Amino acid sequence: MAHAYTPGLRVAERAHIRKRRMLPIRGNVLVARGARVSAKDIVARTDLPGNVQLVNIAHNLGIEPADVPSKMRVELHKPIRKGDLLAENIGLFGLFRSSVYAPSDGTIESVSKVTGQALLRELPIPLEVTAYISGEVTEVIEDEGVEITTEGTFIQGIIGIGGEKLGTIHVLAKSPEDTLQPDAIDESCRGKVIVGGARAPLQTYLRAADIGAVGLVLGSFDDSDLGSILGYDLGIAITGGEDLTTTLILTEGFGELAMARKTFDLLGSLHGQAASINGATQIRAGVIRPEIIVSRHQTGERAEVTASTETAVGARVRIIRQPHFGSIATIRALPPEPVVIESGATVRVMTVELPDGTLHTLPRANVELIEE
Amino acid sequence: MTVGVCNAVRELEEVTGRKLLDERGRLIHPQNGATGTDIYVSTSSAGGGLQMLVMGVVKSMTAESAERAALGAGAIVMDTICSNDRRLPYQQIARIRQLRPDMILLAGGVDGGTVSHVAKLAELVAAARPTPRLGLGFRLPLVYAGNRLAMSEVNAILADCVDIHPVANVRPVLESENLGPARDAIHDLFMEHVMAQAPGYDKLKTWAHIPIMPTPGAVGKLVETVARDRGISVLGVDIGGATTDVFSVFQGQFNRTVSANLGMSYSVGNVLTSAGFSNVARWMTTNLPDHDVRNRIKNKIIRPTTIPHLLEDLIIEQALAREALRLSLEQHAAFATSLKGVQRRRTIAEAFAQSGSGETLVNMMELDLIIGSGGVLSHAPRREQAALMMIDAFLPLGVTQLAVDSIFMMPHLGVLSERAPEAAMQVFWRDCLVPLGAVVAPAGRARIGRILLECTIRRKGDGRPETVTLTGGTLVRVPLGEGEEAEITIKPARGVNVGAGSGKPVTRSVTGGKVGMIFDGRGRPIQFDPDPVRRRAKLAEWARAIGAMD
């Protein structure tokens, strides 16, 4: 039997979820292995080195760089406050005094007699990492972070914008084909992760952000509307750093695509439950997809995802490019020989059956396996 | 890493029937009758290739020389920081800290020049305390290729935060560059530090009989060798999913650029953004709503492995490829220049022509050969489509040969050329390149319907001459098979230039290919009808004229 490798997005009602919560630089881990944490708990903390400023002492005092060290009035690595005297040059008979003052709080790290510059490092910036998901601390990476494990529902989207958010799932659409209109969003959506259907116009997103919804999950969105939210045209799918009130997650793509029935039904079953969501996406080496996680705190039962990523006759796939984009189909044949398709290219194909019973030949690259 | 290599070698064994691996899965070396091989070469783009930060004092002088050295070594230059890049020191420091490169190349100053500017650059690095992208356990390598007088100062500033490797100055005097030592040091450090993070690398290193090279560095080496051996000007382009590499040799000078976010899948959305929708749409023969085209392009960036099934999707992708190639060449031409900041004595003619230092070396009239590589060109459903994409994007002038790389063999041949240059060249011309033919294109705008030139074609071994007349606004294809040679004499009309000057005839030898000879009378730049219906009809007419569509 012919096989092909076609991984798809994960949509799992019960999954064993592991999340690494790491500091960008070494710091302190605040929880121990085996501890139970909730999503909002702080698990690690560090101080990022402060910004640095190069203060041109030689230029400001009107002296040669080689003379700078002797004119410094503060010691290296000792705390200084904004406005403190850093360096001073006193002219003949105490006249023509010139001075340089600290432009900010911090410490002087170095002074160069070649460039005449002093390097002032501002105060450290504290950084805290939260657990993001509720669960158990299963690994502590000393000084760097932790791994948190939970059993729960795990749903991957195809692309998102906006970072990590916590909120309650609030399903507003009645079917995965629905268009979510702005007037459907009211005060009850504040702090919630709103679930729509196929798509929503830009005004719906703006309304959700105005109300203070933390997330909006849709099947698809128009590319130009996404550009309006971001303020620029998305050229490369690397997102997550946007400072948005409402994280947006698309499960299917751009255009008008109904949300996959399975995803919609699963989200529907989670209405009212606390979720952790993240719109961060990176489609390059080390792929990151946006996600919706609902921890269930079940213990004793491990729900490993058993889905295979091997495509075989009888497997269900989602078509991910025109024609029939978004349709769910069943593989009926995997001919080994390459076939000439409409574009004129000769490629490996599969024959799939759509729900209406029609058979179609598609490039193998244009489907993804539905992981069940 | 070696697992992948072994799988590939096993497939080779199946195809060739030659035993290459022993029972323990090691390469058999040297060859013995029907088993083994004499030489194993390898290139690597593991971990996303070599990512470098380049620093120099003056943007258009030492920083540019340093950038040339890094690019020539096969690196992706993440940023170039210099004293006059209009960023404040704290912004430069923040940038260095944020980038996390594999390596830094620090240049600056001519030998014996001022020390303080280079020391200031070193202070930026010291303040940022950069960490390497891969492997937290070692110090970031920094190649110092600046003013040798500043070496001790740089060492004093940076010794406790990076691993310094001093080499000869990339710009010892303003009048010349010395890129070789910096390039070699980058290659060595790439092997020692960056590649060493890849699992299995140590084993692979013992297999390779020639040091493993970064893939783009190897392609560059081959392009350079081809140009030198044949005494020709070459333009090579490799359009990938995320980036487009352009290599050129003009006037014997090699240049390479990487357009980091111009590619056909991961960064295809950026092609649309950089080129503008109207520039992409001008190449499309289909009439789809704008928002539909945009959404289709953005769906490609989130599902980059999909391929066009419908003809309309292929048309969109090939339109994007034209723009990605055009923009990449623009960036390349801006970078591939003669040295800037050089004082030279000029003739009166040069003075009147206002020519000076820092002019681009890219001269399409002088160009002899264009080599296209990358899926959209090498695997275009029709070779005619690949030829038309390259002509539309690069707008060659005069007489230019076109070819595509059949299966991206160029990097390997580049490494092989170090040990067996003749064998590498033979395989390159016979198996690697798929010749498409030659294109003849006059410079300047073309008036629709006006006769631009007459060309007499004399095929080798066939005495009968054949005449082609080219009129403005048309494309003409004349079959000339693979390996067939012909001598062509082009007689341009008054005011038309095909290389020898306005109205002056040109005689050249050309070689045929999968497409043959293409006479391009569309003018430079190509004129598009403002009416979309007529524009689409014209595009279809041109594509049919050379067999790119039915």
Interface residues (C-beta under 8 A of the other chain):
Chain A: P49 N51 V52 Q53 L54 P65 E109 S110 S112 V114 T115 G116 Q117 L119 R121 I158 I159 D222 D223 S224 L226 Y232 D233 L234 G235 I236 A237 G253 F254 G255 T281 I283 R284 A285 I320 R321 Q322 P323 F325 I341 E342 S343 G344 A345 T346 V347 L362 P363 A365 N366 E368
Chain B: G47 G48 P89 Y90 I93 A94 V115 S116 A119 K120 E123 L124 A126 A127 A128 R129 E153 I157 A242 N261 Y266 S267 G269 N270 V271 L272 T273 S274 H291 D292 R294 N295 R296 I297 K298 N299 I301 I302 R303 P304 T305 T306 I307 P308 H309 L310 L311 D313 L314 H379 P381 R382
